[in-house]
């Protein structure tokens, strides 16, 4: 799952990954992902449980911030040949806070904008490393 953490780290700006040493690596492994959220004063702590690991092609996790949201994310790498690889992300989230759920039509487009910028930054980094 290390490759997935590297991708997620670049995408969302992970500051720290705290692994649960009582759970074995692979499906069922627990971690806490700490990331900067530019709209919040304090870093966000996301509880993650690995739900799929088919290295090096697929990694998935169930994510939760108690009282805020719960969701699932899956990352898949596809070999396109000629040294090119496509990264796909599929995710779905459910807002637990009634206010966030009410504001979902505003929150989700902002989250999508951030995701698009994160993927563009990751692509630029990958292309620069290939040169």
N, CA, C and O atoms as a printed pandas DataFrame, in Angstrom:
     atom_number atom_name residue_name chain_id  residue_number  x_coord  y_coord  z_coord
0              1         N          UNK        A               1    0.821   -1.198    0.000
1              2        CA          UNK        A               1    0.000    0.000    0.000
2              3         C          UNK        A               1    0.859    1.252    0.000
3              4         O          UNK        A               1    0.332    2.364   -0.034
4              5         N          UNK        A               2    2.173    1.085    0.038
5              6        CA          UNK        A               2    3.048    2.256    0.074
6              7         C          UNK        A               2    2.879    3.138   -1.155
7              8         O          UNK        A               2    2.914    4.364   -1.046
8              9         N          UNK        A               3    2.695    2.522   -2.339
9             10        CA          UNK        A               3    2.536    3.339   -3.544
10            11         C          UNK        A               3    1.285    4.198   -3.444
11            12         O          UNK        A               3    1.286    5.351   -3.875
12            13         N          UNK        A               4    0.202    3.637   -2.871
13            14        CA          UNK        A               4   -1.028    4.404   -2.747
14            15         C          UNK        A               4   -0.828    5.584   -1.803
15            16         O          UNK        A               4   -1.332    6.679   -2.054
16            17         N          UNK        A               5   -0.093    5.360   -0.719
17            18        CA          UNK        A               5    0.160    6.462    0.216
18            19         C          UNK        A               5    0.975    7.565   -0.442
19            20         O          UNK        A               5    0.756    8.746   -0.171
20            21         N          UNK        A               6    1.915    7.188   -1.307
21            22        CA          UNK        A               6    2.688    8.216   -2.011
22            23         C          UNK        A               6    1.773    9.042   -2.902
23            24         O          UNK        A               6    1.872   10.268   -2.929
24            25         N          UNK        A               7    0.881    8.373   -3.632
25            26        CA          UNK        A               7   -0.056    9.078   -4.507
26            27         C          UNK        A               7   -0.979    9.961   -3.682
27            28         O          UNK        A               7   -1.142   11.143   -3.986
28            29         N          UNK        A               8   -1.579    9.403   -2.649
29            30        CA          UNK        A               8   -2.492   10.168   -1.799
30            31         C          UNK        A               8   -1.748   11.325   -1.144
31            32         O          UNK        A               8   -2.283   12.428   -1.027
32            33         N          UNK        A               9   -0.517   11.071   -0.718
33            34        CA          UNK        A               9    0.274   12.119   -0.084
34            35         C          UNK        A               9    0.441   13.325   -0.969
35            36         O          UNK        A               9    0.313   14.460   -0.510
36            37         N          UNK        A              10    0.728   13.090   -2.240
37            38        CA          UNK        A              10    0.871   14.206   -3.182
38            39         C          UNK        A              10   -0.478   14.838   -3.453
39            40         O          UNK        A              10   -0.597   16.062   -3.500
40            41         N          UNK        A              11   -1.498   14.008   -3.633
41            42        CA          UNK        A              11   -2.812   14.536   -3.992
42            43         C          UNK        A              11   -3.412   15.424   -2.922
43            44         O          UNK        A              11   -3.913   16.506   -3.226
44            45         N          UNK        A              12   -3.370   14.989   -1.689
45            46        CA          UNK        A              12   -4.071   15.746   -0.649
46            47         C          UNK        A              12   -3.149   16.459    0.324
47            48         O          UNK        A              12   -3.622   17.117    1.250
48            49         N          UNK        A              13   -1.853   16.341    0.135
49            50        CA          UNK        A              13   -0.929   17.030    1.018
50            51         C          UNK        A              13   -0.833   16.406    2.390
51            52         O          UNK        A              13   -0.911   17.103    3.401
52            53         N          UNK        A              14   -0.662   15.078    2.433
53            54        CA          UNK        A              14   -0.534   14.418    3.734
54            55         C          UNK        A              14    0.681   14.946    4.469
55            56         O          UNK        A              14    1.756   15.107    3.892
56            57         N          UNK        A              15    0.498   15.207    5.732
57            58        CA          UNK        A              15    1.595   15.637    6.586
58            59         C          UNK        A              15    2.223   14.448    7.299
59            60         O          UNK        A              15    3.445   14.346    7.412
60            61         N          UNK        A              16    1.360   13.546    7.781
61            62        CA          UNK        A              16    1.801   12.406    8.582
62            63         C          UNK        A              16    0.884   11.225    8.295
63            64         O          UNK        A              16   -0.316   11.398    8.083
64            65         N          UNK        A              17    1.452   10.035    8.289
65            66        CA          UNK        A              17    0.657    8.812    8.255
66            67         C          UNK        A              17    1.038    8.033    9.499
67            68         O          UNK        A              17    2.183    7.609    9.652
68            69         N          UNK        A              18    0.077    7.849   10.380
69            70        CA          UNK        A              18    0.314    7.095   11.614
70            71         C          UNK        A              18   -0.293    5.710   11.449
71            72         O          UNK        A              18   -1.512    5.547   11.476
72            73         N          UNK        A              19    0.574    4.713   11.278
73            74        CA          UNK        A              19    0.101    3.349   11.081
74            75         C          UNK        A              19   -0.239    2.713   12.416
75            76         O          UNK        A              19    0.435    2.944   13.420
76            77         N          UNK        A              20   -1.293    1.910   12.414
77            78        CA          UNK        A              20   -1.677    1.130   13.581
78            79         C          UNK        A              20   -0.811   -0.127   13.579
79            80         O          UNK        A              20   -0.994   -1.006   12.737
80            81         N          UNK        A              21    0.116   -0.214   14.505
81            82        CA          UNK        A              21    1.052   -1.341   14.530
82            83         C          UNK        A              21    0.397   -2.638   14.989
83            84         O          UNK        A              21    1.025   -3.696   14.949
84            85         N          UNK        A              22   -0.865   -2.569   15.426
85            86        CA          UNK        A              22   -1.551   -3.798   15.847
86            87         C          UNK        A              22   -2.269   -4.480   14.686
87            88         O          UNK        A              22   -2.778   -5.590   14.836
88            89         N          UNK        A              23   -2.311   -3.810   13.514
89            90        CA          UNK        A              23   -2.935   -4.431   12.347
90            91         C          UNK        A              23   -1.874   -4.694   11.290
91            92         O          UNK        A              23   -1.016   -3.849   11.037
92            93         N          UNK        A              24   -1.938   -5.871   10.675
93            94        CA          UNK        A              24   -0.965   -6.256    9.655
94            95         C          UNK        A              24   -1.173   -5.430    8.392
95            96         O          UNK        A              24   -2.288   -4.989    8.112
96            97         N          UNK        A              25   -0.100   -5.219    7.627
97            98        CA          UNK        A              25   -0.205   -4.528    6.346
98            99         C          UNK        A              25   -1.126   -5.327    5.437
99           100         O          UNK        A              25   -1.210   -6.550    5.548
100          101         N          UNK        A              26   -1.812   -4.638    4.545
101          102        CA          UNK        A              26   -2.737   -5.284    3.624
102          103         C          UNK        A              26   -4.172   -4.956    4.011
103          104         O          UNK        A              26   -4.423   -4.035    4.788
104          105         N          UNK        A              27   -5.102   -5.715    3.464
105          106        CA          UNK        A              27   -6.527   -5.474    3.733
106          107         C          UNK        A              27   -6.784   -5.564    5.232
107          108         O          UNK        A              27   -6.362   -6.514    5.892
108          109         N          UNK        A              28   -7.483   -4.560    5.760
109          110        CA          UNK        A              28   -7.772   -4.490    7.189
110          111         C          UNK        A              28   -6.803   -3.609    7.965
111          112         O          UNK        A              28   -7.065   -3.259    9.115
112          113         N          UNK        A              29   -5.672   -3.245    7.333
113          114        CA          UNK        A              29   -4.691   -2.392    8.013
114          115         C          UNK        A              29   -5.306   -1.021    8.278
115          116         O          UNK        A              29   -6.004   -0.463    7.431
116          117         N          UNK        A              30   -5.036   -0.489    9.469
117          118        CA          UNK        A              30   -5.579    0.813    9.876
118          119         C          UNK        A              30   -4.469    1.849    9.953
119          120         O          UNK        A              30   -3.345    1.566   10.367
120          121         N          UNK        A              31   -4.824    3.061    9.539
121          122        CA          UNK        A              31   -3.896    4.190    9.610
122          123         C          UNK        A              31   -4.691    5.446    9.924
123          124         O          UNK        A              31   -5.912    5.483    9.771
124          125         N          UNK        A              32   -3.978    6.471   10.364
125          126        CA          UNK        A              32   -4.563    7.802   10.489
126          127         C          UNK        A              32   -3.771    8.696    9.548
127          128         O          UNK        A              32   -2.556    8.837    9.681
128          129         N          UNK        A              33   -4.478    9.302    8.590
129          130        CA          UNK        A              33   -3.851   10.213    7.644
130          131         C          UNK        A              33   -4.097   11.632    8.149
131          132         O          UNK        A              33   -5.243   12.037    8.346
132          133         N          UNK        A              34   -3.037   12.371    8.354
133          134        CA          UNK        A              34   -3.144   13.752    8.815
134          135         C          UNK        A              34   -2.808   14.655    7.635
135          136         O          UNK        A              34   -1.721   14.564    7.064
136          137         N          UNK        A              35   -3.750   15.530    7.272
137          138        CA          UNK        A              35   -3.538   16.400    6.115
138          139         C          UNK        A              35   -3.904   17.842    6.432
139          140         O          UNK        A              35   -4.724   18.125    7.305
140          141         N          UNK        A              36   -3.273   18.733    5.696
141          142        CA          UNK        A              36   -3.611   20.139    5.788
142          143         C          UNK        A              36   -4.886   20.397    5.007
143          144         O          UNK        A              36   -5.030   19.946    3.871
144          145         N          UNK        A              37   -5.795   21.114    5.608
145          146        CA          UNK        A              37   -6.987   21.579    4.915
146          147         C          UNK        A              37   -6.909   23.094    4.947
147          148         O          UNK        A              37   -7.041   23.693    6.014
148          149         N          UNK        A              38   -6.695   23.736    3.786
149          150        CA          UNK        A              38   -6.505   25.193    3.781
150          151         C          UNK        A              38   -7.664   25.981    4.358
151          152         O          UNK        A              38   -7.504   27.148    4.718
152          153         N          UNK        A              39   -8.834   25.356    4.450
153          154        CA          UNK        A              39   -9.997   26.069    4.984
154          155         C          UNK        A              39  -10.160   25.886    6.488
155          156         O          UNK        A              39  -11.043   26.488    7.099
156          157         N          UNK        A              40   -9.313   25.059    7.080
157          158        CA          UNK        A              40   -9.404   24.783    8.514
158          159         C          UNK        A              40   -8.131   25.250    9.221
159          160         O          UNK        A              40   -7.060   25.308    8.617
160          161         N          UNK        A              41   -8.262   25.578   10.499
161          162        CA          UNK        A              41   -7.109   26.025   11.292
162          163         C          UNK        A              41   -6.223   24.860   11.703
163          164         O          UNK        A              41   -5.003   24.997   11.791
164          165         N          UNK        A              42   -6.836   23.726   11.950
165          166        CA          UNK        A              42   -6.105   22.548   12.418
166          167         C          UNK        A              42   -6.044   21.496   11.310
167          168         O          UNK        A              42   -6.960   21.403   10.493
168          169         N          UNK        A              43   -4.978   20.712   11.278
169          170        CA          UNK        A              43   -4.917   19.617   10.305
170          171         C          UNK        A              43   -6.068   18.634   10.524
171          172         O          UNK        A              43   -6.521   18.431   11.650
172          173         N          UNK        A              44   -6.530   18.029    9.427
173          174        CA          UNK        A              44   -7.616   17.051    9.484
174          175         C          UNK        A              44   -7.023   15.665    9.721
175          176         O          UNK        A              44   -6.025   15.296    9.102
176          177         N          UNK        A              45   -7.642   14.902   10.622
177          178        CA          UNK        A              45   -7.207   13.536   10.929
178          179         C          UNK        A              45   -8.231   12.565   10.354
179          180         O          UNK        A              45   -9.370   12.498   10.817
180          181         N          UNK        A              46   -7.810   11.816    9.341
181          182        CA          UNK        A              46   -8.701   10.902    8.640
182          183         C          UNK        A              46   -8.353    9.472    9.032
183          184         O          UNK        A              46   -7.217    9.034    8.856
184          185         N          UNK        A              47   -9.326    8.753    9.560
185          186        CA          UNK        A              47   -9.127    7.341    9.898
186          187         C          UNK        A              47   -9.299    6.534    8.621
187          188         O          UNK        A              47  -10.320    6.646    7.943
188          189         N          UNK        A              48   -8.294    5.714    8.291
189          190        CA          UNK        A              48   -8.318    4.934    7.051
190          191         C          UNK        A              48   -8.166    3.451    7.360
191          192         O          UNK        A              48   -7.372    3.058    8.215
192          193         N          UNK        A              49   -8.938    2.635    6.651
193          194        CA          UNK        A              49   -8.825    1.181    6.731
194          195         C          UNK        A              49   -8.665    0.673    5.299
195          196         O          UNK        A              49   -9.501    0.958    4.442
196          197         N          UNK        A              50   -7.611   -0.066    5.044
197          198        CA          UNK        A              50   -7.367   -0.612    3.712
198          199         C          UNK        A              50   -8.444   -1.658    3.403
199          200         O          UNK        A              50   -8.655   -2.597    4.170
200          201         N          UNK        A              51   -9.122   -1.472    2.261
201          202        CA          UNK        A              51  -10.196   -2.389    1.879
202          203         C          UNK        A              51   -9.833   -3.247    0.674
203          204         O          UNK        A              51  -10.487   -4.259    0.420
204          205         N          UNK        A              52   -8.809   -2.861   -0.066
205          206        CA          UNK        A              52   -8.337   -3.663   -1.199
206          207         C          UNK        A              52   -6.884   -3.317   -1.458
207          208         O          UNK        A              52   -6.473   -2.161   -1.355
208          209         N          UNK        A              53   -6.114   -4.342   -1.798
209          210        CA          UNK        A              53   -4.720   -4.109   -2.165
210          211         C          UNK        A              53   -4.311   -5.177   -3.159
211          212         O          UNK        A              53   -4.137   -6.348   -2.819
212          213         N          UNK        A              54   -4.167   -4.743   -4.377
213          214        CA          UNK        A              54   -3.710   -5.617   -5.445
214          215         C          UNK        A              54   -2.496   -4.945   -6.063
215          216         O          UNK        A              54   -2.549   -4.449   -7.188
216          217         N          UNK        A              55   -1.403   -4.936   -5.312
217          218        CA          UNK        A              55   -0.191   -4.231   -5.723
218          219         C          UNK        A              55    0.337   -4.815   -7.021
219          220         O          UNK        A              55    0.277   -6.032   -7.202
220          221         N          UNK        A              56    0.840   -4.018   -7.908
221          222        CA          UNK        A              56    0.934   -2.561   -7.794
222          223         C          UNK        A              56   -0.196   -1.823   -8.501
223          224         O          UNK        A              56   -0.073   -0.627   -8.766
224          225         N          UNK        A              57   -1.291   -2.507   -8.811
225          226        CA          UNK        A              57   -2.325   -1.889   -9.643
226          227         C          UNK        A              57   -3.448   -1.181   -8.912
227          228         O          UNK        A              57   -3.911   -0.137   -9.371
228          229         N          UNK        A              58   -3.899   -1.716   -7.788
229          230        CA          UNK        A              58   -5.096   -1.183   -7.139
230          231         C          UNK        A              58   -4.900   -1.069   -5.636
231          232         O          UNK        A              58   -4.310   -1.944   -5.002
232          233         N          UNK        A              59   -5.399    0.011   -5.086
233          234        CA          UNK        A              59   -5.444    0.183   -3.641
234          235         C          UNK        A              59   -6.732    0.909   -3.295
235          236         O          UNK        A              59   -7.151    1.819   -4.011
236          237         N          UNK        A              60   -7.353    0.509   -2.207
237          238        CA          UNK        A              60   -8.606    1.142   -1.806
238          239         C          UNK        A              60   -8.660    1.254   -0.294
239          240         O          UNK        A              60   -8.036    0.473    0.425
240          241         N          UNK        A              61   -9.417    2.239    0.177
241          242        CA          UNK        A              61   -9.534    2.446    1.618
242          243         C          UNK        A              61  -10.909    3.011    1.959
243          244         O          UNK        A              61  -11.526    3.731    1.173
244          245         N          UNK        A              62  -11.366    2.659    3.161
245          246        CA          UNK        A              62  -12.556    3.275    3.747
246          247         C          UNK        A              62  -12.030    4.402    4.632
247          248         O          UNK        A              62  -11.148    4.182    5.462
248          249         N          UNK        A              63  -12.566    5.598    4.458
249          250        CA          UNK        A              63  -12.093    6.778    5.179
250          251         C          UNK        A              63  -13.201    7.330    6.060
251          252         O          UNK        A              63  -14.385    7.256    5.729
252          253         N          UNK        A              64  -12.780    7.892    7.200
253          254        CA          UNK        A              64  -13.777    8.469    8.108
254          255         C          UNK        A              64  -13.150    9.574    8.950
255          256         O          UNK        A              64  -12.044    9.441    9.473
256          257         N          UNK        A              65  -13.891   10.658    9.060
257          258        CA          UNK        A              65  -13.611   11.687   10.054
258          259         C          UNK        A              65  -14.868   11.716   10.913
259          260         O          UNK        A              65  -15.907   12.213   10.478
260          261         N          UNK        A              66  -14.778   11.176   12.153
261          262        CA          UNK        A              66  -15.965   11.066   12.992
262          263         C          UNK        A              66  -16.727   12.396   13.095
263          264         O          UNK        A              66  -16.154   13.449   13.371
264          265         N          UNK        A              67  -18.027   12.302   12.865
265          266        CA          UNK        A              67  -18.881   13.479   12.950
266          267         C          UNK        A              67  -18.902   14.329   11.698
267          268         O          UNK        A              67  -19.737   15.225   11.575
268          269         N          UNK        A              68  -17.981   14.060   10.745
269          270        CA          UNK        A              68  -17.937   14.872    9.520
270          271         C          UNK        A              68  -18.354   14.085    8.283
271          272         O          UNK        A              68  -19.337   14.426    7.626
272          273         N          UNK        A              69  -17.598   13.026    7.968
273          274        CA          UNK        A              69  -17.914   12.258    6.769
274          275         C          UNK        A              69  -17.367   10.841    6.871
275          276         O          UNK        A              69  -16.515   10.527    7.702
276          277         N          UNK        A              70  -17.893   10.004    5.992
277          278        CA          UNK        A              70  -17.391    8.652    5.798
278          279         C          UNK        A              70  -17.415    8.399    4.298
279          280         O          UNK        A              70  -18.251    8.953    3.584
280          281         N          UNK        A              71  -16.506    7.567    3.824
281          282        CA          UNK        A              71  -16.488    7.317    2.390
282          283         C          UNK        A              71  -15.490    6.250    2.003
283          284         O          UNK        A              71  -14.762    5.705    2.832
284          285         N          UNK        A              72  -15.484    5.974    0.719
285          286        CA          UNK        A              72  -14.587    4.966    0.170
286          287         C          UNK        A              72  -13.879    5.544   -1.043
287          288         O          UNK        A              72  -14.469    6.285   -1.829
288          289         N          UNK        A              73  -12.595    5.192   -1.185
289          290        CA          UNK        A              73  -11.801    5.659   -2.319
290          291         C          UNK        A              73  -11.008    4.485   -2.872
291          292         O          UNK        A              73  -10.520    3.640   -2.121
292          293         N          UNK        A              74  -10.886    4.444   -4.194
293          294        CA          UNK        A              74  -10.124    3.389   -4.876
294          295         C          UNK        A              74   -9.229    4.062   -5.912
295          296         O          UNK        A              74   -9.683    4.897   -6.694
296          297         N          UNK        A              75   -7.955    3.687   -5.905
297          298        CA          UNK        A              75   -6.983    4.160   -6.880
298          299         C          UNK        A              75   -6.553    2.975   -7.732
299          300         O          UNK        A              75   -6.243    1.903   -7.212
300          301         N          UNK        A              76   -6.536    3.177   -9.049
301          302        CA          UNK        A              76   -6.132    2.123   -9.967
302          303         C          UNK        A              76   -5.110    2.678  -10.950
303          304         O          UNK        A              76   -5.307    3.747  -11.529
304          305         N          UNK        A              77   -4.023    1.945  -11.132
305          306        CA          UNK        A              77   -3.007    2.286  -12.120
306          307         C          UNK        A              77   -3.195    1.380  -13.332
307          308         O          UNK        A              77   -3.325    0.164  -13.197
308          309         N          UNK        A              78   -3.207    1.990  -14.524
309          310        CA          UNK        A              78   -3.363    1.232  -15.764
310          311         C          UNK        A              78   -2.163    1.509  -16.657
311          312         O          UNK        A              78   -1.869    2.663  -16.967
312          313         N          UNK        A              79   -1.470    0.454  -17.072
313          314        CA          UNK        A              79   -0.329    0.579  -17.973
314          315         C          UNK        A              79   -0.840    0.908  -19.369
315          316         O          UNK        A              79   -1.606    0.138  -19.947
316          317         N          UNK        A              80   -0.420    2.050  -19.915
317          318        CA          UNK        A              80   -0.848    2.474  -21.249
318          319         C          UNK        A              80    0.203    2.145  -22.305
319          320         O          UNK        A              80    0.019    2.449  -23.484
320          321         N          UNK        A              81    1.311    1.522  -21.881
321          322        CA          UNK        A              81    2.395    1.226  -22.806
322          323         C          UNK        A              81    3.295    2.423  -23.017
323          324         O          UNK        A              81    2.951    3.539  -22.627
324          325         N          UNK        A              82    4.436    2.202  -23.625
325          326        CA          UNK        A              82    5.406    3.277  -23.901
326          327         C          UNK        A              82    5.781    4.060  -22.651
327          328         O          UNK        A              82    6.034    5.263  -22.725
328          329         N          UNK        A              83    5.820    3.386  -21.501
329          330        CA          UNK        A              83    6.226    4.045  -20.263
330          331         C          UNK        A              83    5.182    4.979  -19.682
331          332         O          UNK        A              83    5.496    5.793  -18.813
332          333         N          UNK        A              84    3.947    4.874  -20.148
333          334        CA          UNK        A              84    2.879    5.748  -19.659
334          335         C          UNK        A              84    1.926    4.959  -18.772
335          336         O          UNK        A              84    1.657    3.782  -19.014
336          337         N          UNK        A              85    1.426    5.625  -17.748
337          338        CA          UNK        A              85    0.500    5.006  -16.803
338          339         C          UNK        A              85   -0.636    5.973  -16.510
339          340         O          UNK        A              85   -0.411    7.172  -16.349
340          341         N          UNK        A              86   -1.852    5.455  -16.442
341          342        CA          UNK        A              86   -3.015    6.277  -16.078
342          343         C          UNK        A              86   -3.385    5.973  -14.632
343          344         O          UNK        A              86   -3.418    4.815  -14.218
344          345         N          UNK        A              87   -3.662    7.023  -13.873
345          346        CA          UNK        A              87   -4.156    6.897  -12.502
346          347         C          UNK        A              87   -5.632    7.250  -12.509
347          348         O          UNK        A              87   -6.013    8.345  -12.922
348          349         N          UNK        A              88   -6.458    6.327  -12.053
349          350        CA          UNK        A              88   -7.892    6.578  -11.908
350          351         C          UNK        A              88   -8.249    6.572  -10.429
351          352         O          UNK        A              88   -7.729    5.773   -9.650
352          353         N          UNK        A              89   -9.131    7.464  -10.064
353          354        CA          UNK        A              89   -9.648    7.503   -8.697
354          355         C          UNK        A              89  -11.163    7.436   -8.770
355          356         O          UNK        A              89  -11.796    8.143   -9.554
356          357         N          UNK        A              90  -11.731    6.576   -7.942
357          358        CA          UNK        A              90  -13.194    6.500   -7.810
358          359         C          UNK        A              90  -13.498    6.623   -6.328
359          360         O          UNK        A              90  -12.913    5.917   -5.506
360          361         N          UNK        A              91  -14.406    7.514   -5.990
361          362        CA          UNK        A              91  -14.705    7.699   -4.573
362          363         C          UNK        A              91  -16.163    8.101   -4.391
363          364         O          UNK        A              91  -16.804    8.640   -5.293
364          365         N          UNK        A              92  -16.656    7.823   -3.209
365          366        CA          UNK        A              92  -17.982    8.289   -2.814
366          367         C          UNK        A              92  -17.943    8.574   -1.318
367          368         O          UNK        A              92  -17.332    7.838   -0.543
368          369         N          UNK        A              93  -18.602    9.649   -0.937
369          370        CA          UNK        A              93  -18.582   10.089    0.448
370          371         C          UNK        A              93  -19.981   10.453    0.911
371          372         O          UNK        A              93  -20.843   10.829    0.117
372          373         N          UNK        A              94  -20.183   10.333    2.213
373          374        CA          UNK        A              94  -21.456   10.663    2.841
374          375         C          UNK        A              94  -21.158   11.605    3.997
375          376         O          UNK        A              94  -20.369   11.283    4.885
376          377         N          UNK        A              95  -21.793   12.769    3.979
377          378        CA          UNK        A              95  -21.598   13.742    5.049
378          379         C          UNK        A              95  -22.452   13.358    6.255
379          380         O          UNK        A              95  -23.656   13.137    6.127
380          381         N          UNK        A              96  -21.828   13.282    7.411
381          382        CA          UNK        A              96  -22.527   12.895    8.639
382          383         C          UNK        A              96  -23.133   14.098    9.354
383          384         O          UNK        A              96  -24.186   13.984    9.981
384          385         N          UNK        A              97  -22.483   15.229    9.262
385          386        CA          UNK        A              97  -22.940   16.454    9.899
386          387         C          UNK        A              97  -24.130   17.001    9.091
387          388         O          UNK        A              97  -23.998   17.236    7.890
388          389         N          UNK        A              98  -25.280   17.204    9.733
389          390        CA          UNK        A              98  -26.460   17.682    8.994
390          391         C          UNK        A              98  -26.204   18.995    8.241
391          392         O          UNK        A              98  -26.733   19.189    7.146
392          393         N          UNK        A              99  -25.405   19.887    8.810
393          394        CA          UNK        A              99  -25.110   21.149    8.131
394          395         C          UNK        A              99  -24.301   20.887    6.861
395          396         O          UNK        A              99  -24.582   21.474    5.817
396          397         N          UNK        A             100  -23.293   20.005    6.946
397          398        CA          UNK        A             100  -22.499   19.660    5.765
398          399         C          UNK        A             100  -23.379   18.982    4.718
399          400         O          UNK        A             100  -23.244   19.254    3.525
400          401         N          UNK        A             101  -24.279   18.100    5.158
401          402        CA          UNK        A             101  -25.174   17.417    4.223
402          403         C          UNK        A             101  -26.049   18.439    3.500
403          404         O          UNK        A             101  -26.279   18.317    2.296
404          405         N          UNK        A             102  -26.537   19.441    4.224
405          406        CA          UNK        A             102  -27.355   20.494    3.628
406          407         C          UNK        A             102  -26.546   21.319    2.627
407          408         O          UNK        A             102  -27.063   21.751    1.597
408          409         N          UNK        A             103  -25.275   21.527    2.946
409          410        CA          UNK        A             103  -24.397   22.347    2.091
410          411         C          UNK        A             103  -23.681   21.522    1.021
411          412         O          UNK        A             103  -22.831   22.049    0.304
412          413         N          UNK        A             104  -24.014   20.240    0.906
413          414        CA          UNK        A             104  -23.341   19.363   -0.060
414          415         C          UNK        A             104  -23.268   19.955   -1.461
415          416         O          UNK        A             104  -22.222   19.837   -2.099
416          417         N          UNK        A             105  -24.335   20.591   -1.979
417          418        CA          UNK        A             105  -24.224   21.158   -3.330
418          419         C          UNK        A             105  -23.129   22.222   -3.457
419          420         O          UNK        A             105  -22.666   22.492   -4.565
420          421         N          UNK        A             106  -22.716   22.816   -2.368
421          422        CA          UNK        A             106  -21.622   23.787   -2.397
422          423         C          UNK        A             106  -20.274   23.138   -2.087
423          424         O          UNK        A             106  -19.256   23.505   -2.674
424          425         N          UNK        A             107  -20.268   22.179   -1.171
425          426        CA          UNK        A             107  -19.027   21.546   -0.727
426          427         C          UNK        A             107  -18.431   20.650   -1.812
427          428         O          UNK        A             107  -17.229   20.709   -2.073
428          429         N          UNK        A             108  -19.262   19.823   -2.442
429          430        CA          UNK        A             108  -18.752   18.852   -3.406
430          431         C          UNK        A             108  -18.073   19.510   -4.609
431          432         O          UNK        A             108  -16.992   19.061   -4.990
432          433         N          UNK        A             109  -18.640   20.543   -5.225
433          434        CA          UNK        A             109  -17.924   21.179   -6.338
434          435         C          UNK        A             109  -16.569   21.768   -5.913
435          436         O          UNK        A             109  -15.610   21.732   -6.685
436          437         N          UNK        A             110  -16.490   22.300   -4.707
437          438        CA          UNK        A             110  -15.208   22.821   -4.215
438          439         C          UNK        A             110  -14.201   21.692   -4.014
439          440         O          UNK        A             110  -13.022   21.832   -4.339
440          441         N          UNK        A             111  -14.676   20.576   -3.476
441          442        CA          UNK        A             111  -13.802   19.413   -3.305
442          443         C          UNK        A             111  -13.338   18.896   -4.662
443          444         O          UNK        A             111  -12.184   18.493   -4.808
444          445         N          UNK        A             112  -14.223   18.903   -5.655
445          446        CA          UNK        A             112  -13.851   18.453   -6.995
446          447         C          UNK        A             112  -12.815   19.378   -7.629
447          448         O          UNK        A             112  -11.906   18.910   -8.313
448          449         N          UNK        A             113  -12.944   20.692   -7.406
449          450        CA          UNK        A             113  -11.947   21.646   -7.918
450          451         C          UNK        A             113  -10.582   21.365   -7.315
451          452         O          UNK        A             113   -9.573   21.365   -8.020
452          453         N          UNK        A             114  -10.554   21.122   -5.997
453          454        CA          UNK        A             114   -9.288   20.810   -5.332
454          455         C          UNK        A             114   -8.709   19.517   -5.893
455          456         O          UNK        A             114   -7.507   19.428   -6.144
456          457         N          UNK        A             115   -9.562   18.519   -6.089
457          458        CA          UNK        A             115   -9.097   17.243   -6.628
458          459         C          UNK        A             115   -8.497   17.433   -8.020
459          460         O          UNK        A             115   -7.441   16.875   -8.318
460          461         N          UNK        A             116   -9.162   18.218   -8.876
461          462        CA          UNK        A             116   -8.638   18.461  -10.224
462          463         C          UNK        A             116   -7.267   19.135  -10.162
463          464         O          UNK        A             116   -6.359   18.774  -10.910
464          465         N          UNK        A             117   -7.123   20.108   -9.273
465          466        CA          UNK        A             117   -5.831   20.788   -9.110
466          467         C          UNK        A             117   -4.776   19.831   -8.568
467          468         O          UNK        A             117   -3.620   19.874   -8.987
468          469         N          UNK        A             118   -5.176   18.967   -7.637
469          470        CA          UNK        A             118   -4.241   17.984   -7.075
470          471         C          UNK        A             118   -3.751   17.016   -8.152
471          472         O          UNK        A             118   -2.560   16.710   -8.220
472          473         N          UNK        A             119   -4.670   16.535   -8.991
473          474        CA          UNK        A             119   -4.283   15.614  -10.067
474          475         C          UNK        A             119   -3.389   16.318  -11.090
475          476         O          UNK        A             119   -2.443   15.713  -11.595
476          477         N          UNK        A             120   -3.670   17.570  -11.398
477          478        CA          UNK        A             120   -2.821   18.325  -12.329
478          479         C          UNK        A             120   -1.409   18.479  -11.750
479          480         O          UNK        A             120   -0.420   18.364  -12.474
480          481         N          UNK        A             121   -1.325   18.735  -10.456
481          482        CA          UNK        A             121   -0.017   18.866   -9.802
482          483         C          UNK        A             121    0.732   17.532   -9.830
483          484         O          UNK        A             121    1.933   17.505  -10.100
484          485         N          UNK        A             122    0.036   16.431   -9.554
485          486        CA          UNK        A             122    0.657   15.113   -9.600
486          487         C          UNK        A             122    1.137   14.794  -11.016
487          488         O          UNK        A             122    2.232   14.260  -11.190
488          489         N          UNK        A             123    0.333   15.113  -12.022
489          490        CA          UNK        A             123    0.715   14.864  -13.417
490          491         C          UNK        A             123    1.970   15.660  -13.772
491          492         O          UNK        A             123    2.889   15.126  -14.394
492          493         N          UNK        A             124    2.010   16.923  -13.383
493          494        CA          UNK        A             124    3.183   17.760  -13.670
494          495         C          UNK        A             124    4.433   17.193  -12.995
495          496         O          UNK        A             124    5.516   17.185  -13.582
496          497         N          UNK        A             125    4.274   16.727  -11.775
497          498        CA          UNK        A             125    5.422   16.140  -11.059
498          499         C          UNK        A             125    5.905   14.866  -11.762
499          500         O          UNK        A             125    7.107   14.653  -11.916
500          501         N          UNK        A             126    4.964   14.028  -12.185
501          502        CA          UNK        A             126    5.325   12.771  -12.856
502          503         C          UNK        A             126    6.003   13.062  -14.198
503          504         O          UNK        A             126    6.993   12.418  -14.544
504          505         N          UNK        A             127    5.477   14.026  -14.949
505          506        CA          UNK        A             127    6.070   14.361  -16.243
506          507         C          UNK        A             127    7.445   14.981  -16.068
507          508         O          UNK        A             127    8.352   14.705  -16.854
508          509         N          UNK        A             128    7.613   15.815  -15.052
509          510        CA          UNK        A             128    8.929   16.421  -14.793
510          511         C          UNK        A             128    9.953   15.361  -14.395
511          512         O          UNK        A             128   11.119   15.448  -14.779
512          513         N          UNK        A             129    9.524   14.367  -13.632
513          514        CA          UNK        A             129   10.436   13.308  -13.216
514          515         C          UNK        A             129   10.841   12.431  -14.395
515          516         O          UNK        A             129   11.924   11.846  -14.389
516          517         N          UNK        A             130    9.974   12.334  -15.411
517          518        CA          UNK        A             130   10.259   11.494  -16.577
518          519         C          UNK        A             130   11.253   12.160  -17.521
519          520         O          UNK        A             130   11.904   11.478  -18.313
520          521         N          UNK        A             131   11.377   13.484  -17.445
521          522        CA          UNK        A             131   12.310   14.213  -18.335
522          523         C          UNK        A             131   13.749   14.046  -17.935
523          524         O          UNK        A             131   14.638   14.596  -18.584
